[in-house]
Amino acid sequence: MIRVRIPPTLRTETGGAREVEADGATVGVLLDDLTARHPALRDRLFEDGAVAAFVNVYLDGEDVRTLGGMDAPVRSGQTLILLPAMAGGRA
């Protein structure tokens, strides 16, 4: 199993959990498993069938885009971190 860290902005979708588990051989399969376990996350993470542009995904601290994207391999014991970009500020 892979540990998935959930940021505060997405914890409502995981019942308040800071960390959950998911399984898969690649980042894409892992995210599919994660959203099957926590269906409310799908709309918050995906857009048009792909991970939304504003969602950053890190595997053991490394941006998955540099590791092969959704095809990046994962192994038991690793940690996936989801970080949706935040916007805002003063007008």
MOJO-V938212 format. One record per residue. N is the residue number from 1. RES is the residue in three letters. SS is DSSP state (2 for helix, 1 for strand, 0 for the rest). PSI is psi in whole degrees, 0 to 359 (none if undefined). NEAR is the number of other C-alpha atoms within 8 Angstrom. Layout:
BEGIN
n:N res:RES ss:SS psi:PSI near:NEAR
n:N res:RES ss:SS psi:PSI near:NEAR
END
This chain:
BEGIN
n:1 res:MET ss:0 psi:152 near:9
n:2 res:ILE ss:1 psi:136 near:13
n:3 res:ARG ss:1 psi:135 near:12
n:4 res:VAL ss:1 psi:117 near:12
n:5 res:ARG ss:1 psi:132 near:11
n:6 res:ILE ss:0 psi:123 near:13
n:7 res:PRO ss:0 psi:159 near:9
n:8 res:PRO ss:2 psi:325 near:6
n:9 res:THR ss:2 psi:345 near:5
n:10 res:LEU ss:2 psi:2 near:10
n:11 res:ARG ss:2 psi:335 near:12
n:12 res:THR ss:2 psi:323 near:7
n:13 res:GLU ss:2 psi:347 near:10
n:14 res:THR ss:2 psi:23 near:11
n:15 res:GLY ss:0 psi:25 near:6
n:16 res:GLY ss:0 psi:358 near:7
n:17 res:ALA ss:0 psi:135 near:8
n:18 res:ARG ss:0 psi:335 near:9
n:19 res:GLU ss:1 psi:137 near:8
n:20 res:VAL ss:1 psi:173 near:10
n:21 res:GLU ss:1 psi:151 near:9
n:22 res:ALA ss:1 psi:169 near:13
n:23 res:ASP ss:0 psi:149 near:10
n:24 res:GLY ss:0 psi:154 near:12
n:25 res:ALA ss:0 psi:341 near:9
n:26 res:THR ss:1 psi:166 near:11
n:27 res:VAL ss:2 psi:317 near:14
n:28 res:GLY ss:2 psi:315 near:10
n:29 res:VAL ss:2 psi:321 near:11
n:30 res:LEU ss:2 psi:315 near:12
n:31 res:LEU ss:2 psi:326 near:10
n:32 res:ASP ss:2 psi:316 near:8
n:33 res:ASP ss:2 psi:317 near:11
n:34 res:LEU ss:2 psi:314 near:12
n:35 res:THR ss:2 psi:341 near:11
n:36 res:ALA ss:2 psi:323 near:7
n:37 res:ARG ss:2 psi:328 near:7
n:38 res:HIS ss:0 psi:77 near:10
n:39 res:PRO ss:0 psi:331 near:9
n:40 res:ALA ss:2 psi:340 near:9
n:41 res:LEU ss:2 psi:332 near:11
n:42 res:ARG ss:2 psi:311 near:9
n:43 res:ASP ss:2 psi:338 near:7
n:44 res:ARG ss:2 psi:339 near:7
n:45 res:LEU ss:2 psi:330 near:10
n:46 res:PHE ss:1 psi:149 near:10
n:47 res:GLU ss:1 psi:124 near:8
n:48 res:ASP ss:0 psi:40 near:5
n:49 res:GLY ss:0 psi:359 near:5
n:50 res:ALA ss:1 psi:163 near:6
n:51 res:VAL ss:1 psi:131 near:8
n:52 res:ALA ss:0 psi:147 near:9
n:53 res:ALA ss:0 psi:333 near:5
n:54 res:PHE ss:0 psi:1 near:6
n:55 res:VAL ss:1 psi:121 near:11
n:56 res:ASN ss:1 psi:136 near:10
n:57 res:VAL ss:1 psi:129 near:10
n:58 res:TYR ss:1 psi:139 near:11
n:59 res:LEU ss:1 psi:115 near:11
n:60 res:ASP ss:0 psi:42 near:8
n:61 res:GLY ss:0 psi:357 near:7
n:62 res:GLU ss:1 psi:130 near:8
n:63 res:ASP ss:1 psi:125 near:10
n:64 res:VAL ss:2 psi:340 near:13
n:65 res:ARG ss:2 psi:332 near:7
n:66 res:THR ss:2 psi:354 near:7
n:67 res:LEU ss:0 psi:0 near:8
n:68 res:GLY ss:0 psi:11 near:8
n:69 res:GLY ss:2 psi:221 near:9
n:70 res:MET ss:2 psi:345 near:10
n:71 res:ASP ss:2 psi:0 near:8
n:72 res:ALA ss:0 psi:131 near:11
n:73 res:PRO ss:1 psi:147 near:7
n:74 res:VAL ss:0 psi:155 near:10
n:75 res:ARG ss:0 psi:159 near:8
n:76 res:SER ss:0 psi:138 near:6
n:77 res:GLY ss:0 psi:347 near:7
n:78 res:GLN ss:0 psi:166 near:10
n:79 res:THR ss:1 psi:129 near:10
n:80 res:LEU ss:1 psi:134 near:13
n:81 res:ILE ss:1 psi:130 near:12
n:82 res:LEU ss:1 psi:128 near:12
n:83 res:LEU ss:1 psi:92 near:9
n:84 res:PRO ss:1 psi:137 near:8
n:85 res:ALA ss:0 psi:145 near:7
n:86 res:MET ss:0 psi:144 near:4
n:87 res:ALA ss:0 psi:161 near:4
n:88 res:GLY ss:0 psi:196 near:4
n:89 res:GLY ss:0 psi:191 near:4
n:90 res:ARG ss:0 psi:140 near:3
n:91 res:ALA ss:0 psi:none near:2
END
